[in-house]
Amino acid sequence: MAFIVTDNCDGCRFTDCVAVCPVDCFHGDENMLYIDPGECIDCGACVPECPVEAIYDETQLPDDKKQWIEINAQRAPKLPVVNQKGEPLPGAEKRKQELGF
């Protein structure tokens, strides 16, 4: 099992989660982060750090987000590792408010 980043991260790319990750399982593109399921050690440290609740244990994903299991598995290994906290995307705070956080 692994943790999964979902669409709440899209357009935000807050990196609080990567700062607490003990392994380099987070990868990112210009819009969001993904977790490589082969690298994730299932510690869950990232979950409470995400300000937009984008990260789920894959066994607890809502039905409408199950496609993110495959999306993370496909995209993460092809993207650069993100292992240091950085600035969120421009507009991230607005997106956070739109998501209700």
N, C-alpha and C positions, 0 to 999 in steps of 0.2 A: 504494500500500500504506500501511497505517497500523498503529499498535499498538492493542491491544484490552485492555480491562479485563474480567476474568472474575469468576465467582462467588466466588472466594476473597476478594475485596474486600467482599462483602456481609456486613454486621455488624461490619466492622472500620473501614473508611474511614480508614486511615492516609494521611497526606498528604505523606509524604516525597517521593513522586514529583512532586508539583506544584511543590515548591521548586526542582527542577532543570530543569523544563520551560522551554525558551526561548520558547515561544509559549503562548497561553491556550487549550490544547485540552482541558483537563480540566474537566468539569462534574460536579455532584453533586446527589444527592437525600439524603434523611434516612438512607439505608442504605449507600450506596456511591458510588464515582466512576465516570465513563464518559469515554471519549476521543472527541472529535468527529473523525471521519476526514477531514473537510474542512479541519480546522485543523492536524492532526498533520503534522509535517515529517519524520517517520521517523528522528529522530536516535537514539532508543533510550536516551537519558539516564535515563529513568524506570525502566527495567526493573530494574537492579541496586538501586535504592532501595526497591523494594517489599518489605517484610518478610514478606509472605505469598505472594510469587510469583504475583500476580494478573494481571500484564501480560505479554502475548505479542505478538510480531510476528505479524500475521494470517496470514502464510504458514507459521508454525510452530505454529499452534494445534492441540492434540490434537483428534481427531475429535469427542470428547464435549463440546467447548467451542465448536464452530463457530457455534452459534446466537448467541454473544456478538458476532459481527461485526454482525449486524443489530440486536441490542439496543442496542449502543453508537451505531450510526448513527441509530437512531430516537430514543433518549432524550437523548443529549448536547445536541443543538441546542435542546432545549426547556427545559433546566435552566440554573441560574446557573453562571457560570464560577467555578472554584475555583483560585486562583493563589497562595495563601499557605498555608504549613504551619499546621495547626491541631491541636487535640486529637483523637485517635481516639475512636471511639464507646465508651461504657461497655461493658465486656465484650470489647473488642477483643483484649486480651492473652489472655483465656481462649480466644477463637476462634482466635487464632494458635497456641496450644498444641494445640488440637483438630485443626488442619490439619497439625500436625507440624513447626512452625517454632519 
